[in-house]
């Protein structure tokens, strides 16, 4: 369709042709001037000094639609947020960068008005790693961290899209979306970024088939692959021409690889890191889709959010159409093979458990600062 073609050009990646992030860097003295869009946006990266946050801030500062970038982190971060802001302030882009930092005793809702006011998009790569923690422990810790940021967004930029990169994502998104609802706000402003599953599926099919990466588009539905409860992300290889020619056995291998790709990276980094760079890339791709939509150019991107498109669950990841007001439509699950449907049925059981735990967290909590 025309929309899918436009989306393919726009959100294939943070370095996609339409973004032109590196436009103007070739040709020495005769290099081409960067075209700045007529409409730009303020974006905030909370956790901007972290492993995902730093490369994500760079990609946001390079996006022509981002005219103002807020970088926020805690003073205990290994690299001060102010250092990230100063560093990004030297790249040859019109984006204005300003950094903000708080100590652990200061509440974001009380101190981040200038940081968040006017933001159209807030990206939240925060939280502690899962290593050595149970899922319930991780949910409590990371949901509390993200909640402090989300409640600040509810007060200072309630109309902004809040893109979460917080594990366990399948539980944290329902928890915080429910808190938004309890505060009288739109639950679909709280969105889990699941683009990395599609990015990986596309790359793995490209490598297996040698089909140009621009021609590969594998839908991934369900939840996010990082679920500690079991596989919840289901790539629908049958809907991509290149993938469908690989055969059932190869697609089964690729499905397993997509679902365990995070472990692959952790093992390659010998436990000293996780999927920070690829996640930053995927988050920038998500951001491009949101900002394209807000600027009037409807754009498609997978995301995990509140929706009734699939029976048995009220939160689900599927292709979302972003427009001038944010989420315009959540697309129905594409046609699947019998094996893919069986995988999705199992994924839904995992999702149900994850969602239930997130909603239980929200039952005993409220957003501070809402009047």
C-alpha positions as CSV (number, residue, x, y, z in Angstrom):
1,X,0.0,0.0,0.0
2,X,1.0,3.7,-0.3
3,X,1.2,4.0,3.5
4,X,3.5,1.0,3.8
5,X,5.7,2.3,1.0
6,X,6.0,5.7,2.7
7,X,6.6,4.0,6.1
8,X,9.3,1.8,4.6
9,X,11.2,4.9,3.4
10,X,10.7,6.7,6.7
11,X,11.2,4.2,9.5
12,X,13.4,1.5,8.1
13,X,16.0,2.9,10.4
14,X,17.4,5.9,12.2
15,X,19.8,6.3,9.3
16,X,17.1,5.9,6.6
17,X,17.1,7.8,3.4
18,X,14.3,10.2,4.4
19,X,15.9,11.0,7.7
20,X,19.2,12.0,6.0
21,X,21.0,11.9,9.3
22,X,24.4,12.0,7.6
23,X,23.3,14.3,4.7
24,X,25.9,17.0,4.1
25,X,28.9,15.0,5.3
26,X,30.3,14.1,1.9
27,X,32.1,16.1,-0.7
28,X,34.4,18.3,1.4
29,X,33.9,22.0,0.8
30,X,31.1,21.3,-1.7
31,X,29.0,19.2,0.7
32,X,25.3,19.4,0.4
33,X,23.4,21.6,2.9
34,X,21.1,19.9,5.3
35,X,17.4,20.7,4.7
36,X,15.7,21.6,8.0
37,X,12.0,20.7,8.0
38,X,9.5,23.6,8.5
39,X,8.2,22.0,11.7
40,X,10.3,20.6,14.5
41,X,9.7,19.2,17.9
42,X,11.1,19.1,21.4
43,X,12.2,15.6,22.5
44,X,13.5,14.4,25.9
45,X,15.6,11.3,26.6
46,X,15.3,10.3,30.3
47,X,18.2,8.1,31.2
48,X,20.2,10.0,28.5
49,X,23.6,9.2,30.1
50,X,23.1,5.5,30.1
51,X,24.2,2.8,27.7
52,X,21.1,3.1,25.5
53,X,20.6,6.8,26.3
54,X,23.8,8.1,25.0
55,X,23.6,6.7,21.4
56,X,19.9,7.5,21.4
57,X,20.6,11.1,22.3
58,X,23.1,11.3,19.4
59,X,20.5,9.9,16.9
60,X,17.9,12.3,18.2
61,X,20.2,15.3,17.9
62,X,20.9,14.2,14.3
63,X,17.2,13.9,13.4
64,X,16.2,17.0,11.4
65,X,12.7,17.0,13.0
66,X,14.2,17.4,16.5
67,X,14.8,21.1,17.1
68,X,15.3,20.9,20.9
69,X,16.6,17.9,22.9
70,X,16.4,17.6,26.7
71,X,18.9,15.1,28.2
72,X,18.0,14.0,31.7
73,X,19.7,11.6,34.1
74,X,20.6,11.2,37.8
75,X,23.7,12.8,39.3
76,X,24.9,9.3,40.2
77,X,25.3,8.4,36.5
78,X,28.8,7.5,35.5
79,X,28.8,10.3,32.9
80,X,27.1,13.5,33.9
81,X,24.1,14.5,31.8
82,X,25.6,17.9,31.4
83,X,28.6,16.3,29.7
84,X,26.4,14.5,27.2
85,X,24.7,17.8,26.5
86,X,27.9,19.7,26.0
87,X,29.3,17.0,23.7
88,X,26.1,16.9,21.5
89,X,26.1,20.7,21.4
90,X,29.2,20.5,19.2
91,X,27.8,18.5,16.3
92,X,26.8,20.5,13.2
93,X,23.0,20.3,13.6
94,X,20.5,23.0,14.4
95,X,19.2,21.0,17.4
96,X,19.5,22.9,20.7
97,X,20.6,20.5,23.5
98,X,20.1,21.2,27.2
99,X,20.9,18.8,30.0
100,X,19.2,18.3,33.4
101,X,20.2,16.2,36.4
102,X,18.7,15.4,39.8
103,X,20.0,13.5,42.8
104,X,18.1,10.5,44.1
105,X,16.3,12.5,46.7
106,X,14.7,14.9,44.2
107,X,11.4,14.0,42.5
108,X,11.2,14.6,38.8
109,X,7.6,15.9,39.1
110,X,8.9,18.7,41.3
111,X,12.0,19.6,39.3
112,X,11.7,18.7,35.6
113,X,9.2,21.3,34.4
114,X,11.6,23.1,32.1
115,X,13.0,19.8,30.9
116,X,9.7,18.4,29.9
117,X,7.5,21.4,29.2
118,X,6.7,21.5,25.5
119,X,7.9,18.0,24.7
120,X,6.1,16.0,22.0
121,X,8.0,12.8,22.7
122,X,9.7,11.5,25.8
123,X,11.9,8.4,25.4
124,X,12.6,6.5,28.6
125,X,15.5,4.0,28.6
126,X,15.8,3.4,32.3
127,X,16.1,0.7,34.9
128,X,18.4,-1.9,36.5
129,X,19.4,-5.0,34.6
130,X,17.6,-8.3,35.2
131,X,20.8,-10.2,36.2
132,X,20.2,-12.0,39.6
133,X,16.7,-10.7,40.0
134,X,13.3,-12.4,39.9
135,X,10.7,-10.9,37.5
136,X,8.7,-9.6,40.4
137,X,11.7,-7.9,41.9
138,X,12.6,-6.4,38.5
139,X,9.1,-5.1,38.0
140,X,8.9,-3.4,41.4
141,X,12.3,-1.7,41.0
142,X,12.0,-0.6,37.3
143,X,8.3,0.3,37.5
144,X,9.1,2.6,40.4
145,X,11.9,4.2,38.5
146,X,9.8,4.7,35.3
147,X,6.8,5.8,37.4
148,X,8.7,8.8,38.7
149,X,9.3,10.0,35.2
150,X,5.9,9.2,33.9
151,X,4.2,11.1,36.7
152,X,6.4,14.1,35.8
153,X,5.2,13.7,32.1
154,X,1.6,13.6,33.3
155,X,2.0,17.0,34.9
156,X,4.4,18.8,32.5
157,X,3.7,17.3,29.1
158,X,0.5,15.2,29.3
159,X,0.0,15.2,25.6
160,X,3.4,13.8,24.8
161,X,4.0,10.3,23.5
162,X,6.0,8.4,26.2
163,X,8.1,5.6,24.7
164,X,9.3,3.1,27.3
165,X,12.4,1.0,27.1
166,X,12.0,-0.6,30.6
167,X,12.1,-4.2,31.5
168,X,9.9,-6.2,32.0
169,X,8.2,-4.2,29.2
170,X,5.2,-6.5,29.0
171,X,4.3,-5.6,32.6
172,X,5.7,-2.0,32.9
173,X,3.6,-0.6,30.0
174,X,0.3,-1.9,31.4
175,X,1.2,-0.7,34.9
176,X,2.0,2.8,33.8
177,X,-0.7,3.1,31.2
178,X,-3.3,2.1,33.9
179,X,-1.9,4.9,36.1
180,X,-2.3,7.3,33.3
181,X,-5.9,6.2,33.0
182,X,-6.5,6.6,36.7
183,X,-5.2,10.2,36.4
184,X,-7.8,10.8,33.6
185,X,-5.2,10.7,30.8
186,X,-4.9,8.8,27.6
187,X,-3.5,5.3,28.1
188,X,-2.3,5.2,24.5
189,X,0.2,7.9,25.3
190,X,2.2,5.2,27.2
191,X,3.9,3.0,24.6
192,X,6.4,0.2,24.8
193,X,9.1,0.3,22.1
194,X,9.2,-3.1,20.5
195,X,10.8,-2.0,17.2
196,X,14.0,-4.0,17.9
197,X,12.2,-7.3,17.4
198,X,11.2,-6.2,13.8
199,X,14.7,-4.8,13.2
200,X,16.3,-8.1,14.1
201,X,13.8,-10.2,12.2
202,X,14.4,-8.0,9.1
203,X,18.2,-8.3,9.4
204,X,18.2,-12.0,10.0
205,X,16.0,-12.7,7.0
206,X,18.2,-10.4,4.9
207,X,21.3,-12.4,6.0
208,X,19.6,-15.7,5.3
209,X,18.1,-14.8,1.9
210,X,20.5,-12.2,0.5
211,X,17.5,-10.2,-0.5
212,X,18.2,-6.4,-0.1
213,X,17.4,-5.2,3.4
214,X,15.1,-2.5,2.0
215,X,12.8,-5.2,0.6
216,X,12.4,-7.1,3.8
217,X,9.6,-6.3,6.2
218,X,8.7,-9.0,8.8
219,X,5.7,-8.2,11.0
220,X,6.3,-9.1,14.7
221,X,3.3,-9.2,17.0
222,X,2.4,-10.2,20.6
223,X,4.7,-8.7,23.2
224,X,8.4,-7.9,23.5
225,X,11.1,-10.6,23.1
226,X,12.7,-9.7,26.5
227,X,9.9,-11.2,28.5
228,X,11.2,-13.2,31.5
229,X,8.0,-15.4,31.5
230,X,8.7,-17.0,28.1
231,X,8.6,-16.1,24.4
232,X,5.9,-13.5,23.7
233,X,7.1,-11.9,20.4
234,X,6.1,-13.8,17.3
235,X,7.6,-12.9,13.9
236,X,5.2,-13.6,11.1
237,X,7.6,-14.7,8.4
238,X,4.9,-16.0,6.2
239,X,3.9,-12.3,5.4
240,X,7.3,-11.4,4.0
241,X,8.2,-12.7,0.5
242,X,11.9,-13.3,1.2
243,X,11.3,-15.0,4.5
244,X,8.5,-17.2,3.2
245,X,10.9,-18.7,0.6
246,X,13.3,-19.9,3.3
247,X,11.2,-22.9,4.4
248,X,9.6,-23.9,7.7
249,X,12.8,-25.2,9.3
250,X,14.9,-22.1,8.6
251,X,12.0,-19.8,9.7
252,X,11.7,-21.8,13.0
253,X,15.4,-21.2,13.6
254,X,15.1,-17.5,12.9
255,X,12.1,-17.2,15.2
256,X,14.1,-18.7,18.0
257,X,16.9,-16.4,17.2
258,X,14.7,-13.3,17.3
259,X,13.2,-14.4,20.7
260,X,16.7,-15.0,22.2
261,X,18.6,-12.3,20.4
262,X,19.2,-10.3,23.6
263,X,21.0,-13.3,25.1
264,X,23.1,-13.6,22.0
265,X,24.4,-10.0,22.5
266,X,25.0,-10.4,26.3
267,X,27.0,-13.6,25.6
268,X,29.0,-11.8,22.9
269,X,29.8,-9.0,25.3
270,X,30.7,-11.6,27.9
271,X,28.2,-10.3,30.4
272,X,29.6,-6.8,30.4
273,X,26.8,-5.2,28.5
274,X,23.5,-5.8,26.6
275,X,21.8,-4.7,23.4
276,X,22.4,-1.0,23.9
277,X,23.4,0.1,20.4
278,X,20.7,-1.9,18.5
279,X,18.1,-0.8,21.0
280,X,19.1,2.9,20.5
281,X,18.8,2.4,16.8
282,X,15.3,0.8,17.2
283,X,14.2,3.5,19.5
284,X,15.3,6.2,17.1
285,X,13.3,4.4,14.4
286,X,10.3,4.5,16.6
287,X,10.9,8.2,17.3
288,X,11.1,8.9,13.6
289,X,7.7,7.3,13.1
290,X,6.1,9.3,15.9
291,X,7.6,12.6,14.8
292,X,6.7,11.9,11.1
293,X,3.1,11.4,12.2
294,X,3.0,14.5,14.4
295,X,4.3,16.6,11.4
296,X,1.4,15.4,9.3
297,X,3.0,12.5,7.5
298,X,1.2,9.3,8.7
299,X,3.7,6.6,9.5
300,X,3.7,3.0,10.6
301,X,5.8,1.3,13.3
302,X,5.3,-1.7,15.6
303,X,4.6,-0.8,19.3
304,X,3.2,-2.3,22.5
305,X,0.2,-0.5,23.9
306,X,-3.3,-0.7,25.1
307,X,-5.6,-2.1,22.4
308,X,-8.4,-4.5,21.8
309,X,-7.2,-5.9,18.5
310,X,-6.5,-9.4,19.9
311,X,-8.8,-11.4,22.1
312,X,-7.8,-12.3,25.6
313,X,-5.3,-9.4,26.1
314,X,-5.8,-5.7,26.5
315,X,-2.2,-4.8,25.7
316,X,-0.5,-6.0,22.5
317,X,2.3,-5.2,20.1
318,X,1.3,-4.7,16.4
319,X,1.8,-2.2,13.7
320,X,0.7,1.3,14.8
321,X,-0.2,4.2,12.6
322,X,1.0,7.5,14.0
323,X,-0.5,10.7,12.9
324,X,-0.8,14.4,14.0
325,X,-2.5,13.4,17.3
326,X,-0.3,10.4,18.1
327,X,-1.8,6.9,17.8
328,X,-4.4,6.9,15.0
329,X,-4.8,3.2,14.5
330,X,-3.5,-0.2,15.7
331,X,-3.5,-2.6,12.8
332,X,-5.0,-6.1,13.1
333,X,-2.8,-9.1,13.3
334,X,-1.8,-10.1,9.7
335,X,-2.7,-13.5,8.3
336,X,-0.6,-16.3,9.8
337,X,0.3,-19.8,9.1
338,X,-1.0,-22.6,11.4
339,X,2.4,-22.8,13.1
340,X,2.7,-19.1,13.6
341,X,-0.8,-19.1,15.1
342,X,0.2,-21.8,17.5
343,X,3.2,-19.7,18.6
344,X,0.9,-16.7,19.1
345,X,-1.5,-18.7,21.2
346,X,1.4,-19.6,23.5
347,X,2.6,-16.0,23.5
348,X,-0.8,-14.7,24.6
349,X,-0.7,-16.9,27.7
350,X,2.7,-15.4,28.5
351,X,1.3,-11.9,27.9
352,X,-1.7,-12.5,30.1
353,X,0.5,-13.3,33.0
354,X,2.8,-10.3,32.4
355,X,-0.1,-7.9,32.0
356,X,-1.8,-9.2,35.1
357,X,1.3,-8.5,37.2
358,X,1.6,-5.0,35.7
359,X,-2.0,-4.2,36.5
360,X,-1.6,-5.5,40.0
361,X,1.3,-3.0,40.5
362,X,-1.0,-0.2,39.4
363,X,-3.8,-1.1,41.8
364,X,-1.7,0.1,44.8
365,X,-0.2,3.2,43.2
366,X,-1.2,6.6,41.8
367,X,0.7,9.3,40.0
368,X,2.0,12.1,42.3
369,X,1.3,15.7,41.4
370,X,-2.0,15.2,39.5
371,X,-4.8,17.5,40.8
